[in-house]
Amino acid sequence: MADKKAAKPMNKSATYQALAEATGLTRKQVAGFFEALEGLIAKELGKKGPGVFVLPGLLRLKKVIKPATKGGMKPNPFKPGEMMEVKPKPASTRVKPVVMKGLKNLVN
């Protein structure tokens, strides 16, 4: 195999700098935009929001509520015939990203 160095992803500062150069805005304005976007996402995915945030053409973020599970004894899938104890889990909220066609086309 050929030794090929993997390209490192841009960090936050480099991302802000690249976007500032591409748009003609200052880094401070770009940082302000991302703070506003973060607030908007929090509002949309929060308790009073619709639970879905769409970044047009790129991705959709959905709030998924996982219900609580009961504990108890269940069959062990790795050792047939043996039972295993399963701990109860509280309800939780997760964010599921869904990639849209526009982003898929950019990558391919």
ABEGO torsion letter per residue (X at the ends): XBBBBBBBBBBAAAAAAAAAAAAGBBAAAAAAAAAAAAAAAAAAABAABAGBBBBBGABBBBBBBBBBBBBEBBBBAABBGBBBBBBBBBBBBBBBBBBBAAAAAAAX
